[in-house]
Amino acid sequence: MYQVMVVDDEPMAASLIVNIIKRKYSDFEIMGTAYDGEEALELMEEKGEPDVLITDIQMPVMNGLKLVEETKKRYPEVISVIVSGYQEFEYAKQAIAFGVCDYILKPIVPSEFSKLITRIEEKLRQKYYKERNTLMHKMVNEIPVDEKTLRRYFQSECYYGAIVRLNGLPSRYGERGKKEVFSDINEMMIAYGRDTQETLYLCPGELVSDEDYEQMIRRRIGKEQPEAAYVTSVIRQKSVPAAQIGEMVRELYRKLDSSIILGKNQTLILEETSSANPGGRPGKDYEYLEELEYLAGKQKYDRLQKDTELLIHRWVQEERPQLWIEGRVRQIGYLLQRYDAGNRDYRESEFLMDDIFSTAENVEQLCTGISDIFFKDVKEDPASTQKTDTEEYFESVKEYIRKHMAEQLSLHSVSKAVGVSQTYLSRLFRKYEDASFNTYLTSLRMEKAKKLLLREEKMYVKDVAEKVGYKDQFYFSRIFYSYTGVRPSEYVEKENLEII
């Protein structure tokens, strides 16, 4: 609930405001009353800052204007409202300079007070939404968050958690246009994703019980998540108090990041899984590098490529996690560069490996992609790629994507359709768009969605979502908000106002 402090040196006037709020506005709670500005500041020191400060102007010791000024200095986010008589209207205007959000005239008229509370509630809703999103970002990135702040913005007694990832782990390298994804302000369940391929769910305890949470979240994942080659889900069956959300989020992400296995659908229950490294045996087994180093030194590239692919096949068959395999493959890459036998562009190879591990749907695609990165430059005549490494050719690729964006597109399906390898297509996107395929596709879909929303023939949000390749309108709305900063309905209102 939103916390309100009422300050007035007349007890009856203060009681009137307190009683109106208690009777009519269940989302607001009176955290305290004071009879002058100094007492109000002391109360804030003791109990913490309120969301809303409602204060009279004329009071002994410290008047309302000075109180608002001091509150703004100490607690910049507090919404201040002054209660003013007609004869004090000039004071009311002066208070705007001190950061007053609104004012209401005496004697208080219930209908006017209701309008005031409605305005304040919408501002607080937006504020709490943005603060929760900021806290989600911090918790996921293991930036410390104090328990008091968590309890303020996550107000349910307890929360359940789950996380779902489509295909491989997200890119670890920054890129233009890549955005985090947050739930819509109207969604009861809080959601977050490091990118469009992932959703972390936080479910308030009052919406569900321990007995049916797992089934509920499984249905939710099945309903709104796009199709993918494989999906990894981690579910925590038991709820945690609001103050422990941060630790639960970290546990979910650690489990997810260490458990993704290429091509394997998994639903893991957090409480049932051990902390041991899944799929891996103890020790650092790097003996395979000795044979590869010998082949690199002798420039036996065909044998080197074959042995590398056999290793990757073996590791995937053993169900080694993505992070484990990725570490070994990067070791091979460093070895090849030491012998001047791999991709000469170190930065490009890092980006391309990131892409292929994130988007590969099976071991064959992974092997093909890694071979393209490591061995194509040393075996291929550069002239053979000149026709496809042009802006004209890349424009034809983008045209194909534009025509098929309503379908379930992937890097693999598009590369197959246009007749190049996944790695080569990734290279083209990095070169001409300075972005990954997934980031470009999301941007293209959102720009198309913006145009559809503004058409004269009005379309429902769910229909717009389907037109640009999303089967669930809530999932689409999250992506749209992350891209534009507003919800679809707000975007339409904003654009229509600008036209007027």
Salt bridges, closest charged atoms under 4 A:
GLU45 OE2 - ARG74 NH1 3.87
ASP51 OD1 - LYS127 NZ 3.94
ASP51 OD1 - ARG152 NH2 2.80
ASP56 OD1 - LYS106 NZ 3.21
GLU69 OE1 - LYS66 NZ 3.88
GLU70 OE2 - LYS66 NZ 3.67
GLU70 OE2 - LYS73 NZ 3.62
GLU70 OE1 - ARG74 NH2 3.85
GLU90 OE2 - LYS93 NZ 2.99
ASP102 OD2 - ARG119 NE 2.83
GLU112 OE2 - LYS115 NZ 3.50
GLU122 OE1 - ARG125 NE 3.38
GLU142 OE2 - ARG254 NE 3.85
GLU147 OE1 - ARG151 NH1 3.61
GLU180 OE2 - HIS137 ND1 2.53
ASP184 OD1 - ARG487 NE 3.61
GLU187 OE1 - ARG220 NH2 3.06
GLU187 OE1 - ARG478 NH2 2.93
ASP195 OD1 - ARG165 NH1 2.81
GLU198 OE1 - ARG165 NH1 3.19
GLU198 OE1 - ARG194 NH2 2.65
ASP210 OD2 - LYS238 NZ 3.70
GLU214 OE2 - ARG218 NH2 2.85
GLU224 OE1 - ARG220 NE 3.01
GLU224 OE2 - ARG478 NH1 2.81
GLU247 OE1 - ARG250 NH2 3.15
GLU247 OE2 - ARG254 NH1 3.71
GLU251 OE1 - ARG236 NE 3.92
ASP257 OD1 - ARG194 NH2 3.07
GLU271 OE2 - ARG236 NH1 3.79
GLU291 OE2 - ARG303 NH2 3.79
GLU293 OE2 - ARG338 NH2 3.23
ASP302 OD1 - LYS379 NZ 3.08
ASP307 OD2 - ARG303 NE 3.25
GLU318 OE2 - ARG314 NE 3.69
GLU318 OE1 - ARG320 NE 2.96
GLU319 OE1 - LYS264 NZ 2.97
GLU326 OE2 - ARG172 NH2 2.35
GLU326 OE2 - ARG330 NH2 2.89
ASP340 OD1 - ARG344 NE 3.62
GLU348 OE2 - ARG427 NE 3.29
GLU350 OE1 - ARG330 NH1 2.51
ASP354 OD1 - ARG330 NH2 3.76
ASP355 OD1 - ARG430 NH2 2.99
GLU380 OE2 - LYS376 NZ 3.70
ASP389 OD1 - LYS431 NZ 3.10
GLU395 OE1 - LYS398 NZ 3.54
GLU395 OE2 - ARG402 NH2 2.70
GLU399 OE1 - ARG402 NH2 2.92
GLU407 OE2 - HIS404 ND1 2.88
GLU433 OE1 - ARG176 NH2 3.99
GLU433 OE2 - LYS398 NZ 3.05
GLU447 OE2 - LYS450 NZ 3.29
GLU457 OE1 - ARG455 NH2 2.88
ASP463 OD1 - LYS462 NZ 3.46
ASP472 OD1 - LYS223 NZ 2.69
GLU490 OE2 - ARG487 NH1 2.97
